[in-house]
Amino acid sequence: MVSGGPSVFGQSESGAYITRLEETWTALRRQFTQTAILYEKQLKPFSKALYEGRACQLPESTCVLPNNVSVPLLMPLVTLMERQAVIFEGTDTWEKNNESCEIMMNHLTTARLMVEAAHSYQMNGERILEGFQPDEEMSEIIKTEFQMRLLWGSKGAQVNQPERYEKFNQILTALSRKLEPPVKQAEL
């Protein structure tokens, strides 16, 4: 979870515990119409394409990685490389699709392109951070160890990954059900 950072939140919007919140999505769309349209028409399809390894197949893409990126989206590749018995909901797109081998090859091709562009990423990062003076105390909060303790507590951080993912999934499902309780069959 922590290794994915912000990208996990972007990916989690497609999780069952989020997509089932119809009333919440309707209220958000009503209150933020322009943003909702932008999300549905651009961000959601682009994010889906990235996670399915199809970003290079989009009409506006030339399969050249953007030149203003300093940290590329690594989550699909990391997930592919970490393959274990753990299946974190919404993560293994290539296993739920008829083009699974093609998707996996697309992720590997993208990884190769990222390696080739590593110097460009480094230069972009240096350009963006030029003159930046980090606060050593604040830098502690982005360390994996701190994030693990924050999310799971001292004892939970010591538990193996499959158990943490299962617990996280249970928490998200419980929060989702609390926000919008499931409709009972008798009410239908």
NORSULDA-V425592 format. One record per residue. RES is the residue in three letters. PSI is psi in whole degrees, -180 to 180 (* if undefined). NEAR is the number of other ideal C-beta (glycine too) atoms within 12 Angstrom. Layout:
res->{RES & RES}
psi->{PSI & PSI}
near->{NEAR & NEAR}
This chain:
res->{MET & VAL & SER & GLY & GLY & PRO & SER & VAL & PHE & GLY & GLN & SER & GLU & SER & GLY & ALA & TYR & ILE & THR & ARG & LEU & GLU & GLU & THR & TRP & THR & ALA & LEU & ARG & ARG & GLN & PHE & THR & GLN & THR & ALA & ILE & LEU & TYR & GLU & LYS & GLN & LEU & LYS & PRO & PHE & SER & LYS & ALA & LEU & TYR & GLU & GLY & ARG & ALA & CYS & GLN & LEU & PRO & GLU & SER & THR & CYS & VAL & LEU & PRO & ASN & ASN & VAL & SER & VAL & PRO & LEU & LEU & MET & PRO & LEU & VAL & THR & LEU & MET & GLU & ARG & GLN & ALA & VAL & ILE & PHE & GLU & GLY & THR & ASP & THR & TRP & GLU & LYS & ASN & ASN & GLU & SER & CYS & GLU & ILE & MET & MET & ASN & HIS & LEU & THR & THR & ALA & ARG & LEU & MET & VAL & GLU & ALA & ALA & HIS & SER & TYR & GLN & MET & ASN & GLY & GLU & ARG & ILE & LEU & GLU & GLY & PHE & GLN & PRO & ASP & GLU & GLU & MET & SER & GLU & ILE & ILE & LYS & THR & GLU & PHE & GLN & MET & ARG & LEU & LEU & TRP & GLY & SER & LYS & GLY & ALA & GLN & VAL & ASN & GLN & PRO & GLU & ARG & TYR & GLU & LYS & PHE & ASN & GLN & ILE & LEU & THR & ALA & LEU & SER & ARG & LYS & LEU & GLU & PRO & PRO & VAL & LYS & GLN & ALA & GLU & LEU}
psi->{-51 & -37 & -23 & -23 & -141 & -27 & -28 & -38 & -39 & -40 & -32 & -18 & -16 & 2 & 154 & -34 & -16 & -48 & -24 & -9 & 68 & -45 & -41 & -46 & -41 & -45 & -42 & -43 & -38 & -43 & -33 & 61 & -51 & -44 & -40 & -41 & -46 & -43 & -50 & -37 & -30 & -60 & -48 & -48 & -37 & -44 & -44 & -43 & -40 & -46 & -19 & 2 & 24 & 12 & -33 & -8 & -1 & 148 & -40 & -1 & 144 & 11 & 23 & 129 & 145 & 144 & 1 & 16 & 135 & -23 & 105 & 164 & 108 & -10 & -45 & -40 & -44 & -43 & -43 & -43 & -28 & 0 & 118 & -166 & -11 & 130 & 104 & 122 & 128 & 1 & -43 & 68 & -39 & -17 & -12 & 12 & 148 & -25 & 40 & -42 & -40 & -42 & -45 & -43 & -37 & -41 & -41 & -38 & -44 & -40 & -42 & -43 & -37 & -42 & -43 & -30 & 9 & -42 & -40 & -43 & -44 & -46 & -42 & -43 & -44 & -40 & -45 & -38 & 7 & 125 & -3 & 132 & 106 & 147 & 114 & -38 & -40 & -28 & -18 & -33 & -17 & 0 & 143 & -42 & -43 & -46 & -41 & -46 & -37 & -46 & -37 & -11 & 168 & -44 & -43 & -31 & -22 & -12 & 151 & 159 & -46 & -39 & -39 & -45 & -41 & -44 & -43 & -43 & -42 & -40 & -47 & -40 & -43 & -43 & -40 & -44 & -32 & -40 & -45 & 96 & 145 & 145 & 129 & 148 & -35 & -28 & -22 & *}
near->{36 & 27 & 23 & 28 & 21 & 18 & 25 & 31 & 18 & 24 & 30 & 29 & 25 & 25 & 24 & 17 & 26 & 25 & 18 & 21 & 25 & 16 & 15 & 20 & 22 & 14 & 15 & 19 & 19 & 13 & 12 & 15 & 14 & 13 & 16 & 19 & 14 & 15 & 21 & 20 & 12 & 17 & 18 & 23 & 21 & 24 & 29 & 26 & 26 & 33 & 38 & 33 & 34 & 28 & 31 & 25 & 22 & 19 & 12 & 14 & 18 & 13 & 20 & 16 & 29 & 23 & 15 & 15 & 22 & 23 & 22 & 31 & 32 & 27 & 35 & 39 & 30 & 25 & 33 & 26 & 15 & 22 & 18 & 15 & 13 & 20 & 19 & 31 & 26 & 31 & 32 & 26 & 32 & 26 & 19 & 16 & 18 & 11 & 18 & 18 & 14 & 19 & 32 & 25 & 18 & 32 & 37 & 20 & 23 & 34 & 26 & 18 & 27 & 28 & 17 & 16 & 24 & 20 & 15 & 23 & 25 & 17 & 17 & 21 & 18 & 14 & 16 & 15 & 14 & 11 & 8 & 12 & 9 & 12 & 10 & 10 & 10 & 12 & 12 & 15 & 16 & 17 & 16 & 18 & 16 & 18 & 23 & 22 & 18 & 18 & 24 & 25 & 14 & 13 & 12 & 22 & 22 & 14 & 18 & 15 & 23 & 17 & 18 & 26 & 31 & 21 & 23 & 30 & 25 & 16 & 21 & 29 & 22 & 15 & 20 & 26 & 17 & 14 & 19 & 20 & 14 & 19 & 12 & 7 & 6 & 6 & 7 & 6}
